[in-house]
Amino acid sequence: MPKAEKRPNQCELILKYIRDFGSITSWQAYEDLGVIRLPSRIFELKEAGYEFSKKRVYTKNRYGIKTYYDEFYLKEQTGNA
């Protein structure tokens, strides 16, 4: 039987997404990667040595109420996720 290919974990997917698209939001992580708890994965990546910056984006929700979300950027690629 052929050996199964290693499936990337959530942290690896997040790093690839940021490298491919420049940043990631919680909605993008959920919609595009199936990652529900992006801030937890960012914390794990920080523990592994990666550095992030974030930008708070202000907007209105569908009911016109002001709200915000965070957009994460990779500062440097020093970890081993």
N, CA, C and O atoms as a GROMACS GRO file, in nm:
protein
  324
    1MET      N    1   0.083  -0.119   0.000
    1MET     CA    2   0.000   0.000   0.000
    1MET      C    3   0.087   0.125   0.000
    1MET      O    4   0.187   0.131   0.072
    2PRO      N    5   0.052   0.225  -0.080
    2PRO     CA    6   0.131   0.349  -0.080
    2PRO      C    7   0.115   0.424   0.052
    2PRO      O    8   0.009   0.423   0.115
    3LYS      N    9   0.222   0.486   0.091
    3LYS     CA   10   0.221   0.564   0.215
    3LYS      C   11   0.135   0.689   0.198
    3LYS      O   12   0.146   0.759   0.096
    4ALA      N   13   0.050   0.717   0.296
    4ALA     CA   14  -0.038   0.834   0.290
    4ALA      C   15   0.043   0.962   0.301
    4ALA      O   16   0.140   0.970   0.377
    5GLU      N   17   0.002   1.062   0.224
    5GLU     CA   18   0.067   1.192   0.229
    5GLU      C   19   0.032   1.262   0.359
    5GLU      O   20  -0.082   1.255   0.404
    6LYS      N   21   0.130   1.329   0.420
    6LYS     CA   22   0.106   1.401   0.545
    6LYS      C   23   0.013   1.520   0.519
    6LYS      O   24   0.038   1.602   0.430
    7ARG      N   25  -0.092   1.527   0.596
    7ARG     CA   26  -0.188   1.637   0.584
    7ARG      C   27  -0.137   1.755   0.668
    7ARG      O   28  -0.099   1.735   0.783
    8PRO      N   29  -0.136   1.876   0.612
    8PRO     CA   30  -0.088   1.992   0.690
    8PRO      C   31  -0.180   2.020   0.809
    8PRO      O   32  -0.302   2.007   0.799
    9ASN      N   33  -0.119   2.058   0.922
    9ASN     CA   34  -0.201   2.095   1.037
    9ASN      C   35  -0.250   2.239   1.022
    9ASN      O   36  -0.213   2.308   0.927
   10GLN      N   37  -0.333   2.283   1.114
   10GLN     CA   38  -0.394   2.417   1.103
   10GLN      C   39  -0.289   2.527   1.103
   10GLN      O   40  -0.302   2.624   1.028
   11CYS      N   41  -0.188   2.514   1.186
   11CYS     CA   42  -0.084   2.619   1.190
   11CYS      C   43  -0.010   2.627   1.057
   11CYS      O   44   0.019   2.737   1.009
   12GLU      N   45   0.020   2.513   0.998
   12GLU     CA   46   0.086   2.513   0.867
   12GLU      C   47  -0.002   2.577   0.760
   12GLU      O   48   0.046   2.651   0.674
   13LEU      N   49  -0.132   2.548   0.765
   13LEU     CA   50  -0.225   2.607   0.670
   13LEU      C   51  -0.232   2.759   0.684
   13LEU      O   52  -0.236   2.832   0.585
   14ILE      N   53  -0.232   2.806   0.808
   14ILE     CA   54  -0.238   2.951   0.834
   14ILE      C   55  -0.113   3.019   0.781
   14ILE      O   56  -0.122   3.123   0.717
   15LEU      N   57   0.004   2.961   0.807
   15LEU     CA   58   0.128   3.019   0.756
   15LEU      C   59   0.128   3.024   0.604
   15LEU      O   60   0.167   3.125   0.545
   16LYS      N   61   0.086   2.916   0.540
   16LYS     CA   62   0.081   2.914   0.394
   16LYS      C   63  -0.015   3.020   0.341
   16LYS      O   64   0.014   3.089   0.244
   17TYR      N   65  -0.131   3.034   0.407
   17TYR     CA   66  -0.231   3.132   0.365
   17TYR      C   67  -0.174   3.274   0.373
   17TYR      O   68  -0.190   3.353   0.280
   18ILE      N   69  -0.109   3.305   0.485
   18ILE     CA   70  -0.052   3.440   0.501
   18ILE      C   71   0.059   3.463   0.397
   18ILE      O   72   0.069   3.572   0.341
   19ARG      N   73   0.140   3.363   0.373
   19ARG     CA   74   0.247   3.378   0.272
   19ARG      C   75   0.188   3.397   0.132
   19ARG      O   76   0.242   3.472   0.051
   20ASP      N   77   0.078   3.327   0.104
   20ASP     CA   78   0.016   3.336  -0.028
   20ASP      C   79  -0.065   3.464  -0.047
   20ASP      O   80  -0.066   3.521  -0.156
   21PHE      N   81  -0.132   3.510   0.059
   21PHE     CA   82  -0.226   3.623   0.045
   21PHE      C   83  -0.188   3.747   0.126
   21PHE      O   84  -0.254   3.850   0.113
   22GLY      N   85  -0.085   3.740   0.211
   22GLY     CA   86  -0.036   3.858   0.282
   22GLY      C   87  -0.091   3.876   0.422
   22GLY      O   88  -0.024   3.937   0.506
   23SER      N   89  -0.211   3.827   0.450
   23SER     CA   90  -0.270   3.841   0.583
   23SER      C   91  -0.385   3.742   0.595
   23SER      O   92  -0.422   3.674   0.499
   24ILE      N   93  -0.442   3.735   0.717
   24ILE     CA   94  -0.557   3.647   0.739
   24ILE      C   95  -0.645   3.705   0.849
   24ILE      O   96  -0.596   3.764   0.945
   25THR      N   97  -0.776   3.688   0.834
   25THR     CA   98  -0.873   3.726   0.935
   25THR      C   99  -0.941   3.598   0.987
   25THR      O  100  -0.927   3.492   0.927
   26SER      N  101  -1.012   3.610   1.097
   26SER     CA  102  -1.085   3.494   1.150
   26SER      C  103  -1.185   3.440   1.049
   26SER      O  104  -1.201   3.319   1.035
   27TRP      N  105  -1.252   3.529   0.979
   27TRP     CA  106  -1.349   3.484   0.880
   27TRP      C  107  -1.281   3.408   0.766
   27TRP      O  108  -1.330   3.304   0.723
   28GLN      N  109  -1.169   3.459   0.717
   28GLN     CA  110  -1.096   3.390   0.611
   28GLN      C  111  -1.046   3.254   0.660
   28GLN      O  112  -1.052   3.155   0.586
   29ALA      N  113  -0.998   3.248   0.783
   29ALA     CA  114  -0.950   3.122   0.839
   29ALA      C  115  -1.063   3.019   0.844
   29ALA      O  116  -1.043   2.902   0.811
   30TYR      N  117  -1.180   3.063   0.884
   30TYR     CA  118  -1.295   2.973   0.891
   30TYR      C  119  -1.344   2.934   0.751
   30TYR      O  120  -1.359   2.816   0.720
   31GLU      N  121  -1.366   3.032   0.669
   31GLU     CA  122  -1.424   3.010   0.536
   31GLU      C  123  -1.330   2.933   0.443
   31GLU      O  124  -1.374   2.841   0.374
   32ASP      N  125  -1.203   2.969   0.442
   32ASP     CA  126  -1.109   2.911   0.346
   32ASP      C  127  -1.033   2.790   0.398
   32ASP      O  128  -0.991   2.704   0.321
   33LEU      N  129  -1.014   2.782   0.532
   33LEU     CA  130  -0.931   2.676   0.588
   33LEU      C  131  -1.004   2.584   0.686
   33LEU      O  132  -0.953   2.477   0.719
   34GLY      N  133  -1.122   2.625   0.731
   34GLY     CA  134  -1.193   2.545   0.830
   34GLY      C  135  -1.138   2.561   0.971
   34GLY      O  136  -1.165   2.480   1.058
   35VAL      N  137  -1.060   2.666   0.993
   35VAL     CA  138  -1.002   2.694   1.125
   35VAL      C  139  -1.097   2.786   1.200
   35VAL      O  140  -1.122   2.899   1.156
   36ILE      N  141  -1.148   2.739   1.313
   36ILE     CA  142  -1.248   2.817   1.387
   36ILE      C  143  -1.182   2.911   1.488
   36ILE      O  144  -1.233   3.021   1.510
   37ARG      N  145  -1.072   2.872   1.550
   37ARG     CA  146  -1.010   2.952   1.655
   37ARG      C  147  -0.876   3.010   1.610
   37ARG      O  148  -0.771   2.969   1.659
   38LEU      N  149  -0.880   3.104   1.518
   38LEU     CA  150  -0.757   3.164   1.464
   38LEU      C  151  -0.668   3.224   1.574
   38LEU      O  152  -0.548   3.196   1.573
   39PRO      N  153  -0.720   3.304   1.668
   39PRO     CA  154  -0.631   3.359   1.770
   39PRO      C  155  -0.555   3.252   1.851
   39PRO      O  156  -0.441   3.275   1.892
   40SER      N  157  -0.616   3.138   1.873
   40SER     CA  158  -0.547   3.029   1.944
   40SER      C  159  -0.433   2.974   1.860
   40SER      O  160  -0.325   2.945   1.913
   41ARG      N  161  -0.455   2.959   1.730
   41ARG     CA  162  -0.348   2.910   1.642
   41ARG      C  163  -0.237   3.014   1.630
   41ARG      O  164  -0.119   2.977   1.624
   42ILE      N  165  -0.271   3.141   1.626
   42ILE     CA  166  -0.170   3.247   1.621
   42ILE      C  167  -0.085   3.241   1.748
   42ILE      O  168   0.037   3.256   1.741
   43PHE      N  169  -0.149   3.219   1.862
   43PHE     CA  170  -0.076   3.206   1.989
   43PHE      C  171   0.023   3.090   1.981
   43PHE      O  172   0.138   3.104   2.021
   44GLU      N  173  -0.022   2.975   1.930
   44GLU     CA  174   0.066   2.859   1.916
   44GLU      C  175   0.184   2.889   1.823
   44GLU      O  176   0.297   2.849   1.851
   45LEU      N  177   0.158   2.960   1.716
   45LEU     CA  178   0.265   2.996   1.624
   45LEU      C  179   0.364   3.093   1.690
   45LEU      O  180   0.484   3.083   1.667
   46LYS      N  181   0.313   3.184   1.770
   46LYS     CA  182   0.402   3.274   1.845
   46LYS      C  183   0.491   3.195   1.940
   46LYS      O  184   0.610   3.223   1.954
   47GLU      N  185   0.432   3.095   2.006
   47GLU     CA  186   0.508   3.009   2.096
   47GLU      C  187   0.617   2.932   2.021
   47GLU      O  188   0.720   2.898   2.078
   48ALA      N  189   0.595   2.906   1.892
   48ALA     CA  190   0.691   2.836   1.809
   48ALA      C  191   0.797   2.929   1.749
   48ALA      O  192   0.888   2.884   1.680
   49GLY      N  193   0.785   3.060   1.777
   49GLY     CA  194   0.887   3.154   1.733
   49GLY      C  195   0.848   3.248   1.621
   49GLY      O  196   0.929   3.333   1.582
   50TYR      N  197   0.729   3.237   1.570
   50TYR     CA  198   0.684   3.329   1.465
   50TYR      C  199   0.639   3.460   1.527
   50TYR      O  200   0.588   3.463   1.639
   51GLU      N  201   0.658   3.568   1.453
   51GLU     CA  202   0.616   3.700   1.500
   51GLU      C  203   0.507   3.753   1.408
   51GLU      O  204   0.515   3.742   1.285
   52PHE      N  205   0.404   3.810   1.470
   52PHE     CA  206   0.291   3.863   1.396
   52PHE      C  207   0.265   4.007   1.432
   52PHE      O  208   0.297   4.052   1.543
   53SER      N  209   0.207   4.078   1.340
   53SER     CA  210   0.148   4.208   1.370
   53SER      C  211   0.002   4.196   1.333
   53SER      O  212  -0.038   4.107   1.257
   54LYS      N  213  -0.077   4.285   1.387
   54LYS     CA  214  -0.219   4.281   1.350
   54LYS      C  215  -0.271   4.422   1.332
   54LYS      O  216  -0.223   4.518   1.392
   55LYS      N  217  -0.370   4.430   1.247
   55LYS     CA  218  -0.436   4.557   1.220
   55LYS      C  219  -0.582   4.539   1.258
   55LYS      O  220  -0.646   4.442   1.217
   56ARG      N  221  -0.633   4.630   1.334
   56ARG     CA  222  -0.775   4.627   1.369
   56ARG      C  223  -0.853   4.699   1.260
   56ARG      O  224  -0.825   4.815   1.229
   57VAL      N  225  -0.949   4.631   1.202
   57VAL     CA  226  -1.029   4.685   1.093
   57VAL      C  227  -1.169   4.713   1.147
   57VAL      O  228  -1.235   4.625   1.202
   58TYR      N  229  -1.213   4.838   1.130
   58TYR     CA  230  -1.346   4.878   1.178
   58TYR      C  231  -1.445   4.877   1.063
   58TYR      O  232  -1.414   4.920   0.952
   59THR      N  233  -1.564   4.827   1.091
   59THR     CA  234  -1.668   4.816   0.989
   59THR      C  235  -1.804   4.818   1.058
   59THR      O  236  -1.813   4.837   1.179
   60LYS      N  237  -1.908   4.797   0.982
   60LYS     CA  238  -2.043   4.784   1.037
   60LYS      C  239  -2.095   4.645   1.002
   60LYS      O  240  -2.066   4.593   0.894
   61ASN      N  241  -2.171   4.586   1.093
   61ASN     CA  242  -2.229   4.456   1.063
   61ASN      C  243  -2.356   4.473   0.980
   61ASN      O  244  -2.391   4.585   0.942
   62ARG      N  245  -2.424   4.366   0.951
   62ARG     CA  246  -2.542   4.372   0.863
   62ARG      C  247  -2.656   4.455   0.920
   62ARG      O  248  -2.747   4.493   0.847
   63TYR      N  249  -2.651   4.483   1.050
   63TYR     CA  250  -2.754   4.566   1.114
   63TYR      C  251  -2.709   4.711   1.131
   63TYR      O  252  -2.778   4.791   1.194
   64GLY      N  253  -2.593   4.744   1.074
   64GLY     CA  254  -2.544   4.881   1.079
   64GLY      C  255  -2.473   4.917   1.209
   64GLY      O  256  -2.443   5.034   1.233
   65ILE      N  257  -2.446   4.817   1.293
   65ILE     CA  258  -2.378   4.841   1.420
   65ILE      C  259  -2.228   4.837   1.397
   65ILE      O  260  -2.176   4.746   1.333
   66LYS      N  261  -2.158   4.938   1.452
   66LYS     CA  262  -2.012   4.943   1.436
   66LYS      C  263  -1.949   4.824   1.508
   66LYS      O  264  -1.985   4.790   1.621
   67THR      N  265  -1.855   4.762   1.440
   67THR     CA  266  -1.782   4.648   1.496
   67THR      C  267  -1.641   4.647   1.438
   67THR      O  268  -1.607   4.732   1.356
   68TYR      N  269  -1.560   4.552   1.478
   68TYR     CA  270  -1.424   4.542   1.426
   68TYR      C  271  -1.380   4.397   1.422
   68TYR      O  272  -1.441   4.309   1.484
   69TYR      N  273  -1.273   4.373   1.346
   69TYR     CA  274  -1.207   4.243   1.344
   69TYR      C  275  -1.058   4.267   1.327
   69TYR      O  276  -1.016   4.375   1.284
   70ASP      N  277  -0.978   4.167   1.360
   70ASP     CA  278  -0.833   4.177   1.349
   70ASP      C  279  -0.784   4.105   1.225
   70ASP      O  280  -0.832   3.998   1.190
   71GLU      N  281  -0.686   4.166   1.160
   71GLU     CA  282  -0.621   4.108   1.043
   71GLU      C  283  -0.476   4.082   1.082
   71GLU      O  284  -0.405   4.174   1.123
   72PHE      N  285  -0.431   3.957   1.071
   72PHE     CA  286  -0.297   3.917   1.116
   72PHE      C  287  -0.200   3.911   0.999
   72PHE      O  288  -0.233   3.864   0.890
   73TYR      N  289  -0.077   3.959   1.024
   73TYR     CA  290   0.032   3.960   0.927
   73TYR      C  291   0.153   3.892   0.988
   73TYR      O  292   0.177   3.905   1.108
   74LEU      N  293   0.227   3.820   0.909
   74LEU     CA  294   0.350   3.756   0.954
   74LEU      C  295   0.464   3.856   0.945
   74LEU      O  296   0.489   3.911   0.838
   75LYS      N  297   0.533   3.879   1.058
   75LYS     CA  298   0.644   3.974   1.059
   75LYS      C  299   0.772   3.909   1.007
   75LYS      O  300   0.841   3.965   0.922
   76GLU      N  301   0.803   3.791   1.059
   76GLU     CA  302   0.921   3.720   1.011
   76GLU      C  303   0.899   3.570   1.026
   76GLU      O  304   0.818   3.526   1.108
   77GLN      N  305   0.971   3.494   0.948
   77GLN     CA  306   0.951   3.350   0.944
   77GLN      C  307   1.066   3.280   1.015
   77GLN      O  308   1.161   3.235   0.950
   78THR      N  309   1.057   3.270   1.149
   78THR     CA  310   1.167   3.212   1.224
   78THR      C  311   1.130   3.082   1.294
   78THR      O  312   1.218   3.014   1.346
   79GLY      N  313   1.002   3.047   1.296
   79GLY     CA  314   0.957   2.929   1.370
   79GLY      C  315   0.964   2.802   1.290
   79GLY      O  316   1.010   2.800   1.176
   80ASN      N  317   0.917   2.696   1.353
   80ASN     CA  318   0.918   2.563   1.290
   80ASN      C  319   0.784   2.495   1.307
   80ASN      O  320   0.776   2.389   1.368
   81ALA      N  321   0.678   2.554   1.255
   81ALA     CA  322   0.544   2.495   1.272
   81ALA      C  323   0.524   2.382   1.174
   81ALA      O  324   0.417   2.320   1.173
   0.00000   0.00000   0.00000
